[in-house]
Amino acid sequence: MVYQEGVIKVSHHFAGLDLGEADVLRRAMSGKYRSHKAFEKIRDNFFDNCKQKGYDDELSREVWRQIQSFGGYSFSKAHSASFAVESYQSLFLKVYYPMEFMVAVINNFGGFYSRELYFHELKKTGAVVHAPCVNQSNYLTCIKGYMFILALFILTVWSRSLQILLLNCVTKMECTNTCRILLNGWPRALSN
């Protein structure tokens, strides 16, 4: 058995459980079913049906043992297939479009590793990484040829609304007094 659906097939075809009982057994094996009494009833039905089909008790216990031992490691076939597709697509993008892939990971707020590792990976691809800049950065990291301008969201000292206010001021070239005060305070905010 490789997938949870294997539990359904074995319990239905081998032990003669109906598909509803087989699905309850699958859910119980994967830890998603909490009724102990219902599980015991299905186990008893499993062994009763095996006896009615003329299977040896030792064979029935062995099949049950295999189903039970598989329960802790079972995985849905649909999830397996979707993870396989996603893994393949991610690997393809990382190999053939490494800069764009790293920027997408950074803009997705990282993954398993720290942001610094993704910046390092980006530099290894030949990219020139620039620090966040009020005049050139967007809220997300952007690509301009081989030049990467880090996003304002990376500066966690600043709130998102403040970053958007700064971007709006810079893009509209409307630096109000508030914006000038914020821009003047930028180096002090970074040093804290």
C-alpha positions as CSV (number, residue, x, y, z in Angstrom):
1,M,0.0,0.0,0.0
2,V,1.3,3.4,-1.0
3,Y,-1.7,5.7,-0.5
4,Q,-4.7,5.9,1.9
5,E,-6.9,4.7,-0.9
6,G,-5.1,1.4,-0.7
7,V,-6.7,0.8,2.7
8,I,-10.1,1.3,1.1
9,K,-9.3,-1.2,-1.7
10,V,-7.8,-3.9,0.6
11,S,-10.6,-3.7,3.2
12,H,-13.3,-3.6,0.5
13,H,-12.0,-6.3,-1.9
14,F,-10.2,-8.5,0.6
15,A,-12.4,-8.3,3.7
16,G,-15.7,-7.4,2.0
17,L,-16.3,-4.2,4.0
18,D,-18.7,-1.8,2.2
19,L,-17.1,1.4,0.9
20,G,-18.5,3.5,3.7
21,E,-16.9,1.3,6.3
22,A,-13.7,1.1,4.4
23,D,-13.6,4.9,4.3
24,V,-14.2,5.1,8.0
25,L,-11.3,2.6,8.5
26,R,-9.1,4.8,6.3
27,R,-9.9,7.9,8.3
28,A,-9.4,6.1,11.5
29,M,-6.0,4.8,10.3
30,S,-4.9,8.4,9.3
31,G,-5.9,9.7,12.8
32,K,-8.9,11.8,11.5
33,Y,-11.6,9.7,13.1
34,R,-12.2,9.9,16.9
35,S,-14.9,7.3,17.6
36,H,-13.2,4.3,19.2
37,K,-16.4,2.3,19.3
38,A,-17.0,2.7,15.6
39,F,-13.5,1.7,14.9
40,E,-13.8,-1.5,17.0
41,K,-17.0,-2.3,15.2
42,I,-15.3,-2.0,11.8
43,R,-12.3,-4.1,13.0
44,D,-14.7,-6.8,14.2
45,N,-16.6,-6.7,10.8
46,F,-13.2,-7.0,9.0
47,F,-12.3,-10.2,10.8
48,D,-15.9,-11.6,10.6
49,N,-16.0,-11.0,6.9
50,C,-12.6,-12.6,6.5
51,K,-13.9,-15.7,8.3
52,Q,-17.0,-15.8,6.1
53,K,-14.8,-15.6,3.0
54,G,-12.8,-18.6,4.3
55,Y,-9.5,-16.8,4.9
56,D,-7.1,-18.3,7.5
57,D,-7.0,-16.4,10.8
58,E,-3.2,-15.9,10.4
59,L,-3.7,-14.3,7.0
60,S,-6.4,-12.0,8.2
61,R,-4.3,-10.9,11.1
62,E,-1.3,-10.3,8.8
63,V,-3.4,-8.2,6.4
64,W,-4.9,-6.2,9.4
65,R,-1.3,-5.7,10.8
66,Q,-0.2,-4.3,7.4
67,I,-3.2,-2.0,7.2
68,Q,-2.6,-0.9,10.8
69,S,1.2,-0.3,10.4
70,F,0.5,1.6,7.2
71,G,-1.9,4.0,9.0
72,G,0.9,6.1,10.6
73,Y,2.5,6.7,7.2
74,S,-0.4,6.9,4.9
75,F,-0.9,9.8,2.5
76,S,-3.7,10.8,0.2
77,K,-3.1,10.0,-3.4
78,A,-4.5,13.3,-4.6
79,H,-2.2,15.2,-2.2
80,S,0.7,13.2,-3.4
81,A,0.0,13.9,-7.0
82,S,-0.5,17.7,-6.4
83,F,2.7,17.9,-4.4
84,A,4.6,16.1,-7.1
85,V,3.4,18.5,-9.8
86,E,4.2,21.5,-7.5
87,S,7.6,20.2,-6.8
88,Y,8.4,19.6,-10.4
89,Q,7.2,23.1,-11.4
90,S,9.1,24.7,-8.6
91,L,12.3,22.8,-9.6
92,F,11.8,23.8,-13.2
93,L,11.5,27.5,-12.3
94,K,14.4,27.4,-9.9
95,V,16.7,25.8,-12.6
96,Y,15.6,27.8,-15.7
97,Y,14.5,31.1,-14.1
98,P,16.6,31.2,-10.9
99,M,16.4,35.0,-10.4
100,E,12.7,35.3,-10.9
101,F,12.1,32.2,-8.7
102,M,14.1,33.7,-5.8
103,V,12.3,37.0,-6.2
104,A,9.0,35.2,-6.1
105,V,10.0,33.4,-2.9
106,I,11.1,36.6,-1.3
107,N,7.9,38.3,-2.3
108,N,6.0,35.4,-0.9
109,F,7.6,36.2,2.5
110,G,10.1,33.4,2.2
111,G,9.8,29.8,2.9
112,F,11.5,27.4,5.3
113,Y,14.8,29.4,5.5
114,S,15.5,32.9,6.6
115,R,15.3,35.8,4.1
116,E,19.0,36.3,4.1
117,L,19.6,32.9,2.6
118,Y,17.3,33.8,-0.3
119,F,19.2,37.0,-0.8
120,H,22.4,35.0,-0.9
121,E,20.9,32.6,-3.4
122,L,19.8,35.5,-5.5
123,K,23.4,36.9,-5.5
124,K,24.7,33.5,-6.6
125,T,22.6,33.7,-9.7
126,G,24.6,36.8,-10.8
127,A,22.0,39.3,-9.7
128,V,23.0,42.7,-8.4
129,V,21.0,43.2,-5.2
130,H,20.3,46.7,-4.1
131,A,19.0,47.8,-0.7
132,P,15.5,49.1,-0.4
133,C,15.3,52.7,-1.8
134,V,12.5,55.1,-1.2
135,N,12.9,56.4,-4.8
136,Q,13.1,53.1,-6.6
137,S,11.6,50.3,-4.4
138,N,8.1,49.0,-4.6
139,Y,6.2,47.3,-1.8
140,L,7.5,44.0,-3.3
141,T,11.0,43.2,-4.6
142,C,11.3,44.1,-8.3
143,I,13.5,43.1,-11.2
144,K,15.1,45.5,-13.6
145,G,17.4,43.5,-15.9
146,Y,20.0,41.9,-13.6
147,M,19.3,44.6,-10.9
148,F,17.1,43.7,-8.0
149,I,15.8,46.4,-5.8
150,L,14.7,45.0,-2.5
151,A,11.2,45.7,-1.3
152,L,10.2,48.1,1.3
153,F,8.4,45.4,3.2
154,I,11.8,44.0,4.1
155,L,12.2,46.9,6.5
156,T,10.0,45.5,9.2
157,V,10.6,48.6,11.4
158,W,8.1,50.4,9.2
159,S,4.4,49.5,9.0
160,R,2.9,48.6,5.7
161,S,0.6,51.7,5.7
162,L,3.7,53.9,6.2
163,Q,5.5,52.2,3.4
164,I,2.6,52.7,1.0
165,L,2.3,56.3,2.1
166,L,6.0,56.8,1.2
167,L,5.6,55.0,-2.1
168,N,2.6,57.2,-3.0
169,C,4.5,60.3,-2.1
170,V,7.5,59.3,-4.2
171,T,5.6,58.1,-7.2
172,K,3.3,61.2,-7.3
173,M,6.3,63.4,-6.5
174,E,4.1,65.0,-3.8
175,C,6.3,65.1,-0.8
176,T,4.1,66.7,1.9
177,N,5.5,67.9,5.2
178,T,4.6,64.6,6.7
179,C,6.5,62.7,4.0
180,R,9.6,64.9,4.4
181,I,9.6,64.3,8.1
182,L,9.3,60.5,7.5
183,L,12.1,60.6,4.9
184,N,14.3,62.6,7.2
185,G,13.7,60.1,9.9
186,W,14.5,57.1,7.6
187,P,18.2,56.7,8.7
188,R,17.4,57.0,12.4
189,A,14.6,54.3,12.0
190,L,17.1,51.9,10.4
191,S,19.7,52.4,13.1
192,N,17.3,51.5,15.9
